[in-house]
Amino acid sequence: MGIVKALLRVYSYIFEGLLALLAAGISCVALASHSPLNLTFLPWTGEKLTHVLLPSALAGLLLVLLAMGGRLRALYFLWSVAVFAVLFRGFFLTGYKFSGPVPFKPAVYLTLAAFVAMIGAFPWPRKPGPLRRPEKW
C-alpha cells in the first residue's frame, strides 16, 4: 500500500505543478497582450479572470514545492480539493456547453485526473519511526 500512496503523491505533484504552470503561462500571455481571457468553465470572466488566475497559479506552484519538501501538506490537499471542485463545478454543474462528444471527453479526463491528484495529495498519517531508547550502561 505504501508504494501506491507514493505513486499517487508523485502523480499529484506532477499534475498540480503542470496545471499551475499552464495557468500561470496563460495568464502571463493574457496580461502581456492586454487581452481578456475567455475560459467559460471558470467562475470569473474577462479582466478579473486574468488577475485571479496568475496569483492563484503562483500560489498553487508554491504549495506544490512546499508539499514536496514535506511542509504544508494539509494546505496542499485543500488546494487540490479546490482545483477539483472548480473544474467539476465549471464543467458539469454550470451552463457550460460542450460542442459534441470530442470536447466532452477531455473535460471528463481532466476532471478525473484532478480527482486522482486530490486523492494523491491527501496527507496520510505517517508511520511512527522506531522508538530509540537510551541504552543503560
Backbone as JSON Lines, residues from 0, in Angstrom:
{"i":0,"aa":"M","n":[0.82,-1.2,0.0],"ca":[0.0,0.0,0.0],"c":[0.87,1.26,0.0]}
{"i":1,"aa":"G","n":[2.04,1.16,0.59],"ca":[2.92,2.32,0.66],"c":[3.38,2.8,-0.7]}
{"i":2,"aa":"I","n":[3.63,1.86,-1.62],"ca":[4.09,2.24,-2.95],"c":[2.98,2.93,-3.73]}
{"i":3,"aa":"V","n":[1.73,2.51,-3.52],"ca":[0.59,3.14,-4.19],"c":[0.44,4.58,-3.7]}
{"i":4,"aa":"K","n":[0.56,4.79,-2.4],"ca":[0.48,6.15,-1.86],"c":[1.58,7.03,-2.41]}
{"i":5,"aa":"A","n":[2.79,6.48,-2.5],"ca":[3.92,7.25,-3.01],"c":[3.71,7.61,-4.48]}
{"i":6,"aa":"L","n":[3.23,6.66,-5.27],"ca":[2.99,6.94,-6.69],"c":[1.88,7.97,-6.87]}
{"i":7,"aa":"L","n":[0.82,7.86,-6.07],"ca":[-0.26,8.84,-6.15],"c":[0.24,10.23,-5.75]}
{"i":8,"aa":"R","n":[1.1,10.3,-4.74],"ca":[1.62,11.59,-4.31],"c":[2.49,12.21,-5.4]}
{"i":9,"aa":"V","n":[3.35,11.4,-6.02],"ca":[4.2,11.91,-7.1],"c":[3.33,12.37,-8.27]}
{"i":10,"aa":"Y","n":[2.32,11.58,-8.61],"ca":[1.4,11.98,-9.68],"c":[0.72,13.3,-9.33]}
{"i":11,"aa":"S","n":[0.32,13.45,-8.07],"ca":[-0.35,14.67,-7.63],"c":[0.57,15.87,-7.8]}
{"i":12,"aa":"Y","n":[1.83,15.72,-7.41],"ca":[2.79,16.82,-7.55],"c":[2.96,17.21,-9.02]}
{"i":13,"aa":"I","n":[3.08,16.2,-9.87],"ca":[3.29,16.47,-11.31],"c":[2.05,17.14,-11.9]}
{"i":14,"aa":"F","n":[0.87,16.58,-11.63],"ca":[-0.36,17.12,-12.2],"c":[-0.61,18.55,-11.74]}
{"i":15,"aa":"E","n":[-0.58,18.77,-10.42],"ca":[-0.86,20.11,-9.9],"c":[0.21,21.11,-10.33]}
{"i":16,"aa":"G","n":[1.46,20.67,-10.39],"ca":[2.53,21.56,-10.82],"c":[2.38,21.97,-12.28]}
{"i":17,"aa":"L","n":[2.09,21.01,-13.14],"ca":[1.9,21.34,-14.56],"c":[0.66,22.2,-14.78]}
{"i":18,"aa":"L","n":[-0.39,21.91,-14.04],"ca":[-1.6,22.73,-14.16],"c":[-1.35,24.17,-13.72]}
{"i":19,"aa":"A","n":[-0.59,24.33,-12.63],"ca":[-0.26,25.67,-12.15],"c":[0.64,26.4,-13.15]}
{"i":20,"aa":"L","n":[1.61,25.69,-13.72],"ca":[2.48,26.32,-14.73],"c":[1.68,26.73,-15.96]}
{"i":21,"aa":"L","n":[0.77,25.88,-16.4],"ca":[-0.07,26.2,-17.56],"c":[-0.95,27.42,-17.28]}
{"i":22,"aa":"A","n":[-1.57,27.45,-16.1],"ca":[-2.42,28.6,-15.75],"c":[-1.61,29.88,-15.65]}
{"i":23,"aa":"A","n":[-0.41,29.79,-15.07],"ca":[0.45,30.99,-14.97],"c":[0.88,31.46,-16.35]}
{"i":24,"aa":"G","n":[1.21,30.52,-17.22],"ca":[1.62,30.89,-18.58],"c":[0.49,31.55,-19.36]}
{"i":25,"aa":"I","n":[-0.7,30.98,-19.28],"ca":[-1.85,31.55,-19.97],"c":[-2.14,32.95,-19.44]}
{"i":26,"aa":"S","n":[-2.07,33.1,-18.14],"ca":[-2.36,34.4,-17.53],"c":[-1.29,35.43,-17.9]}
{"i":27,"aa":"C","n":[-0.03,35.04,-17.94],"ca":[1.04,35.97,-18.32],"c":[0.88,36.42,-19.77]}
{"i":28,"aa":"V","n":[0.54,35.49,-20.65],"ca":[0.33,35.86,-22.06],"c":[-0.84,36.83,-22.18]}
{"i":29,"aa":"A","n":[-1.91,36.59,-21.43],"ca":[-3.07,37.47,-21.48],"c":[-2.73,38.86,-20.92]}
{"i":30,"aa":"L","n":[-1.93,38.9,-19.86],"ca":[-1.53,40.2,-19.31],"c":[-0.61,40.95,-20.27]}
{"i":31,"aa":"A","n":[0.3,40.24,-20.91],"ca":[1.24,40.88,-21.83],"c":[0.55,41.39,-23.09]}
{"i":32,"aa":"S","n":[-0.46,40.69,-23.55],"ca":[-1.14,41.1,-24.78],"c":[-2.33,42.01,-24.52]}
{"i":33,"aa":"H","n":[-2.63,42.27,-23.25],"ca":[-3.75,43.14,-22.87],"c":[-5.08,42.66,-23.45]}
{"i":34,"aa":"S","n":[-5.23,41.34,-23.52],"ca":[-6.5,40.79,-24.0],"c":[-7.11,39.95,-22.88]}
{"i":35,"aa":"P","n":[-8.42,40.08,-22.68],"ca":[-9.05,39.32,-21.59],"c":[-9.15,37.84,-21.94]}
{"i":36,"aa":"L","n":[-9.08,37.03,-20.92],"ca":[-9.23,35.58,-21.1],"c":[-10.7,35.21,-21.22]}
{"i":37,"aa":"N","n":[-10.97,34.13,-21.94],"ca":[-12.32,33.64,-22.09],"c":[-12.34,32.15,-21.77]}
{"i":38,"aa":"L","n":[-12.27,31.83,-20.49],"ca":[-12.37,30.44,-20.04],"c":[-13.7,30.31,-19.32]}
{"i":39,"aa":"T","n":[-14.71,29.91,-20.06],"ca":[-16.08,29.97,-19.54],"c":[-16.38,28.94,-18.45]}
{"i":40,"aa":"F","n":[-15.51,27.95,-18.29],"ca":[-15.75,26.97,-17.23],"c":[-15.26,27.47,-15.87]}
{"i":41,"aa":"L","n":[-14.52,28.56,-15.84],"ca":[-14.08,29.15,-14.58],"c":[-15.1,30.18,-14.11]}
{"i":42,"aa":"P","n":[-15.21,30.41,-12.81],"ca":[-16.26,31.31,-12.3],"c":[-16.01,32.79,-12.58]}
{"i":43,"aa":"W","n":[-14.82,33.16,-13.01],"ca":[-14.52,34.57,-13.27],"c":[-14.51,34.81,-14.77]}
{"i":44,"aa":"T","n":[-14.65,36.07,-15.17],"ca":[-14.63,36.4,-16.6],"c":[-13.78,37.64,-16.83]}
{"i":45,"aa":"G","n":[-13.34,37.79,-18.06],"ca":[-12.66,38.99,-18.5],"c":[-11.38,39.32,-17.76]}
{"i":46,"aa":"E","n":[-11.23,40.6,-17.43],"ca":[-10.02,41.1,-16.78],"c":[-9.84,40.51,-15.39]}
{"i":47,"aa":"K","n":[-10.94,40.3,-14.69],"ca":[-10.86,39.74,-13.33],"c":[-10.27,38.32,-13.38]}
{"i":48,"aa":"L","n":[-10.62,37.54,-14.4],"ca":[-10.08,36.19,-14.54],"c":[-8.57,36.23,-14.66]}
{"i":49,"aa":"T","n":[-8.05,37.16,-15.44],"ca":[-6.61,37.27,-15.61],"c":[-5.93,37.61,-14.3]}
{"i":50,"aa":"H","n":[-6.54,38.51,-13.53],"ca":[-5.93,38.94,-12.27],"c":[-6.15,37.94,-11.14]}
{"i":51,"aa":"V","n":[-7.06,37.02,-11.28],"ca":[-7.25,35.97,-10.27],"c":[-6.41,34.75,-10.63]}
{"i":52,"aa":"L","n":[-6.28,34.46,-11.9],"ca":[-5.61,33.24,-12.34],"c":[-4.11,33.26,-12.05]}
{"i":53,"aa":"L","n":[-3.44,34.37,-12.27],"ca":[-1.99,34.43,-12.08],"c":[-1.6,34.23,-10.61]}
{"i":54,"aa":"P","n":[-2.17,34.99,-9.66],"ca":[-1.78,34.74,-8.26],"c":[-2.2,33.34,-7.78]}
{"i":55,"aa":"S","n":[-3.32,32.85,-8.27],"ca":[-3.75,31.5,-7.88],"c":[-2.77,30.45,-8.39]}
{"i":56,"aa":"A","n":[-2.33,30.61,-9.61],"ca":[-1.37,29.67,-10.18],"c":[-0.04,29.73,-9.44]}
{"i":57,"aa":"L","n":[0.41,30.92,-9.1],"ca":[1.67,31.05,-8.36],"c":[1.55,30.48,-6.96]}
{"i":58,"aa":"A","n":[0.4,30.68,-6.33],"ca":[0.17,30.08,-5.0],"c":[0.15,28.56,-5.1]}
{"i":59,"aa":"G","n":[-0.49,28.03,-6.14],"ca":[-0.51,26.58,-6.33],"c":[0.88,26.02,-6.57]}
{"i":60,"aa":"L","n":[1.68,26.72,-7.34],"ca":[3.05,26.28,-7.59],"c":[3.88,26.31,-6.3]}
{"i":61,"aa":"L","n":[3.69,27.34,-5.51],"ca":[4.39,27.43,-4.22],"c":[3.96,26.3,-3.29]}
{"i":62,"aa":"L","n":[2.68,26.0,-3.25],"ca":[2.19,24.91,-2.41],"c":[2.72,23.56,-2.87]}
{"i":63,"aa":"V","n":[2.84,23.37,-4.17],"ca":[3.42,22.12,-4.67],"c":[4.86,21.99,-4.21]}
{"i":64,"aa":"L","n":[5.62,23.05,-4.33],"ca":[7.02,22.99,-3.93],"c":[7.17,22.78,-2.42]}
{"i":65,"aa":"L","n":[6.33,23.45,-1.64],"ca":[6.39,23.26,-0.19],"c":[5.96,21.85,0.21]}
{"i":66,"aa":"A","n":[4.93,21.32,-0.44],"ca":[4.48,19.97,-0.12],"c":[5.53,18.93,-0.51]}
{"i":67,"aa":"M","n":[6.24,19.19,-1.6],"ca":[7.31,18.27,-1.98],"c":[8.41,18.26,-0.93]}
{"i":68,"aa":"G","n":[8.6,19.38,-0.28],"ca":[9.59,19.46,0.79],"c":[9.07,18.96,2.13]}
{"i":69,"aa":"G","n":[7.83,18.53,2.19],"ca":[7.27,17.98,3.41],"c":[6.58,18.99,4.29]}
{"i":70,"aa":"R","n":[6.35,20.18,3.81],"ca":[5.7,21.21,4.61],"c":[4.33,21.56,4.0]}
{"i":71,"aa":"L","n":[3.4,21.92,4.86],"ca":[2.06,22.38,4.46],"c":[1.31,21.38,3.57]}
{"i":72,"aa":"R","n":[1.44,20.12,3.88],"ca":[0.75,19.11,3.07],"c":[-0.76,19.19,3.22]}
{"i":73,"aa":"A","n":[-1.23,19.59,4.4],"ca":[-2.68,19.72,4.59],"c":[-3.22,20.87,3.73]}
{"i":74,"aa":"L","n":[-2.48,21.97,3.65],"ca":[-2.91,23.09,2.81],"c":[-2.84,22.72,1.33]}
{"i":75,"aa":"Y","n":[-1.84,21.92,0.98],"ca":[-1.73,21.43,-0.4],"c":[-2.94,20.54,-0.75]}
{"i":76,"aa":"F","n":[-3.37,19.72,0.2],"ca":[-4.55,18.9,-0.03],"c":[-5.78,19.79,-0.25]}
{"i":77,"aa":"L","n":[-5.93,20.84,0.56],"ca":[-7.06,21.75,0.38],"c":[-7.0,22.43,-0.99]}
{"i":78,"aa":"W","n":[-5.78,22.75,-1.43],"ca":[-5.61,23.33,-2.77],"c":[-6.08,22.35,-3.84]}
{"i":79,"aa":"S","n":[-5.72,21.08,-3.68],"ca":[-6.12,20.06,-4.65],"c":[-7.64,19.87,-4.66]}
{"i":80,"aa":"V","n":[-8.25,19.94,-3.48],"ca":[-9.71,19.85,-3.4],"c":[-10.33,21.04,-4.13]}
{"i":81,"aa":"A","n":[-9.77,22.23,-3.95],"ca":[-10.3,23.42,-4.63],"c":[-10.17,23.31,-6.14]}
{"i":82,"aa":"V","n":[-9.04,22.8,-6.62],"ca":[-8.85,22.62,-8.06],"c":[-9.9,21.66,-8.62]}
{"i":83,"aa":"F","n":[-10.09,20.53,-7.94],"ca":[-11.09,19.57,-8.4],"c":[-12.49,20.18,-8.37]}
{"i":84,"aa":"A","n":[-12.8,20.9,-7.29],"ca":[-14.13,21.49,-7.16],"c":[-14.4,22.53,-8.25]}
{"i":85,"aa":"V","n":[-13.41,23.36,-8.55],"ca":[-13.6,24.38,-9.59],"c":[-13.79,23.72,-10.95]}
{"i":86,"aa":"L","n":[-13.0,22.69,-11.24],"ca":[-13.15,22.0,-12.53],"c":[-14.49,21.28,-12.63]}
{"i":87,"aa":"F","n":[-14.86,20.55,-11.57],"ca":[-16.12,19.81,-11.6],"c":[-17.3,20.75,-11.72]}
{"i":88,"aa":"R","n":[-17.29,21.82,-10.92],"ca":[-18.38,22.79,-10.97],"c":[-18.44,23.47,-12.34]}
{"i":89,"aa":"G","n":[-17.29,23.87,-12.84],"ca":[-17.26,24.6,-14.1],"c":[-17.71,23.78,-15.3]}
{"i":90,"aa":"F","n":[-17.32,22.52,-15.32],"ca":[-17.67,21.69,-16.47],"c":[-19.05,21.05,-16.37]}
{"i":91,"aa":"F","n":[-19.48,20.66,-15.16],"ca":[-20.67,19.82,-15.06],"c":[-21.83,20.43,-14.28]}
{"i":92,"aa":"L","n":[-21.62,21.44,-13.48],"ca":[-22.7,22.0,-12.67],"c":[-23.14,23.39,-13.11]}
{"i":93,"aa":"T","n":[-22.58,23.88,-14.17],"ca":[-22.99,25.2,-14.68],"c":[-23.58,25.03,-16.07]}
{"i":94,"aa":"G","n":[-23.83,26.11,-16.73],"ca":[-24.4,26.07,-18.07],"c":[-23.35,25.92,-19.16]}
{"i":95,"aa":"Y","n":[-22.18,25.4,-18.83],"ca":[-21.13,25.22,-19.82],"c":[-21.61,24.26,-20.91]}
{"i":96,"aa":"K","n":[-21.47,24.67,-22.15],"ca":[-21.95,23.88,-23.29],"c":[-20.78,23.22,-23.99]}
{"i":97,"aa":"F","n":[-20.89,21.93,-24.19],"ca":[-19.9,21.18,-24.96],"c":[-20.38,21.15,-26.4]}
{"i":98,"aa":"S","n":[-19.43,21.22,-27.33],"ca":[-19.81,21.25,-28.74],"c":[-19.76,19.86,-29.37]}
{"i":99,"aa":"G","n":[-20.0,18.84,-28.59],"ca":[-20.02,17.49,-29.12],"c":[-19.3,16.54,-28.18]}
{"i":100,"aa":"P","n":[-19.21,15.27,-28.59],"ca":[-18.58,14.28,-27.71],"c":[-17.06,14.45,-27.6]}
{"i":101,"aa":"V","n":[-16.43,15.02,-28.6],"ca":[-14.97,15.15,-28.56],"c":[-14.54,16.14,-27.47]}
{"i":102,"aa":"P","n":[-15.08,17.35,-27.37],"ca":[-14.67,18.24,-26.29],"c":[-15.15,17.78,-24.91]}
{"i":103,"aa":"F","n":[-16.16,16.91,-24.87],"ca":[-16.65,16.42,-23.58],"c":[-15.64,15.46,-22.94]}
{"i":104,"aa":"K","n":[-15.02,14.61,-23.75],"ca":[-14.08,13.63,-23.21],"c":[-12.87,14.28,-22.53]}
{"i":105,"aa":"P","n":[-12.22,15.29,-23.12],"ca":[-11.1,15.91,-22.41],"c":[-11.51,16.56,-21.09]}
{"i":106,"aa":"A","n":[-12.72,17.09,-21.03],"ca":[-13.2,17.68,-19.77],"c":[-13.37,16.61,-18.71]}
{"i":107,"aa":"V","n":[-13.89,15.46,-19.1],"ca":[-14.04,14.35,-18.16],"c":[-12.67,13.84,-17.72]}
{"i":108,"aa":"Y","n":[-11.74,13.69,-18.67],"ca":[-10.4,13.21,-18.33],"c":[-9.68,14.18,-17.41]}
{"i":109,"aa":"L","n":[-9.8,15.48,-17.68],"ca":[-9.14,16.48,-16.83],"c":[-9.73,16.47,-15.43]}
{"i":110,"aa":"T","n":[-11.03,16.33,-15.32],"ca":[-11.68,16.31,-14.01],"c":[-11.32,15.03,-13.26]}
{"i":111,"aa":"L","n":[-11.28,13.9,-13.94],"ca":[-10.86,12.66,-13.29],"c":[-9.4,12.71,-12.86]}
{"i":112,"aa":"A","n":[-8.56,13.33,-13.7],"ca":[-7.15,13.48,-13.33],"c":[-7.01,14.36,-12.09]}
{"i":113,"aa":"A","n":[-7.82,15.4,-11.99],"ca":[-7.79,16.25,-10.8],"c":[-8.29,15.49,-9.57]}
{"i":114,"aa":"F","n":[-9.25,14.6,-9.76],"ca":[-9.75,13.79,-8.65],"c":[-8.67,12.84,-8.14]}
{"i":115,"aa":"V","n":[-7.97,12.18,-9.06],"ca":[-6.89,11.27,-8.66],"c":[-5.76,12.06,-7.98]}
{"i":116,"aa":"A","n":[-5.47,13.25,-8.5],"ca":[-4.45,14.09,-7.87],"c":[-4.89,14.51,-6.47]}
{"i":117,"aa":"M","n":[-6.17,14.75,-6.29],"ca":[-6.68,15.1,-4.97],"c":[-6.5,13.93,-4.0]}
{"i":118,"aa":"I","n":[-6.75,12.72,-4.45],"ca":[-6.53,11.55,-3.6],"c":[-5.05,11.43,-3.26]}
{"i":119,"aa":"G","n":[-4.19,11.65,-4.24],"ca":[-2.75,11.57,-4.0],"c":[-2.23,12.65,-3.08]}
{"i":120,"aa":"A","n":[-2.93,13.77,-3.0],"ca":[-2.49,14.87,-2.15],"c":[-2.94,14.71,-0.7]}
{"i":121,"aa":"F","n":[-3.76,13.71,-0.42],"ca":[-4.25,13.54,0.94],"c":[-3.08,13.32,1.89]}
{"i":122,"aa":"P","n":[-3.05,14.06,3.0],"ca":[-1.91,13.93,3.93],"c":[-2.05,12.7,4.81]}
{"i":123,"aa":"W","n":[-1.71,11.55,4.28],"ca":[-1.79,10.29,5.01],"c":[-0.94,10.39,6.27]}
{"i":124,"aa":"P","n":[-1.43,9.82,7.36],"ca":[-0.59,9.82,8.57],"c":[0.64,8.96,8.34]}
{"i":125,"aa":"R","n":[1.75,9.44,8.81],"ca":[2.99,8.69,8.64],"c":[3.14,7.66,9.74]}
{"i":126,"aa":"K","n":[3.81,6.58,9.4],"ca":[4.09,5.57,10.4],"c":[5.13,6.13,11.35]}
{"i":127,"aa":"P","n":[4.94,5.92,12.63],"ca":[5.97,6.39,13.54],"c":[7.25,5.59,13.35]}
{"i":128,"aa":"G","n":[8.34,6.28,13.43],"ca":[9.63,5.61,13.28],"c":[9.93,4.74,14.48]}
{"i":129,"aa":"P","n":[10.97,3.96,14.4],"ca":[11.3,3.1,15.54],"c":[11.66,3.97,16.74]}
{"i":130,"aa":"L","n":[11.21,3.53,17.88],"ca":[11.45,4.26,19.1],"c":[12.85,3.98,19.59]}
{"i":131,"aa":"R","n":[13.65,5.01,19.73],"ca":[15.03,4.83,20.17],"c":[15.09,5.15,21.66]}
{"i":132,"aa":"R","n":[15.45,4.18,22.39],"ca":[15.6,4.36,23.82],"c":[17.08,4.46,24.17]}
{"i":133,"aa":"P","n":[17.35,5.29,25.13],"ca":[18.77,5.39,25.5],"c":[19.25,4.08,26.14]}
{"i":134,"aa":"E","n":[20.44,3.73,25.81],"ca":[20.99,2.5,26.36],"c":[21.39,2.71,27.81]}
{"i":135,"aa":"K","n":[21.15,1.73,28.6],"ca":[21.53,1.79,30.0],"c":[22.84,1.04,30.18]}
{"i":136,"aa":"W","n":[23.78,1.68,30.75],"ca":[25.08,1.04,30.97],"c":[25.19,0.58,32.36]}
